[in-house]
Amino acid sequence: MKIIGFIFLIFCFVVALALGSQNQETVNFNYLLAQSEFRLSWLLGVFFGTGFIFGWLICGLLYLKAKMSISMLKKQLTRQRQELDKLRTDPVKE
């Protein structure tokens, strides 16, 4: 499954490069404070790269959160197992 994801990632990168190399015209880009003229290939590359980085950051943070949750739950499970084993081995007080 990782190989398919990696191939898909390379495919997206190649498509972005192909689109960028075919679009050499300049476009007027209006951003919040000003406006400038940029080559369309440069804008495509910047936005593709920015989206890729943000995507990896978000996925990485969610993965880290899940790993931490799993670790915490494993520790809780071992504590509860130890407590249960202790209760099973202790004699009943009447």
Secondary structure, DSSP 4 states (H G I P E B T S, - for coil): -HHHHHHHHHHHHHHHHHHHHH---EEEEE-SS-EEEEEHHHHHHHHHHHHHHHHHHHHHHHHHHHHHHHHHHHHHHHHHHHHHHHHHHSPPP-
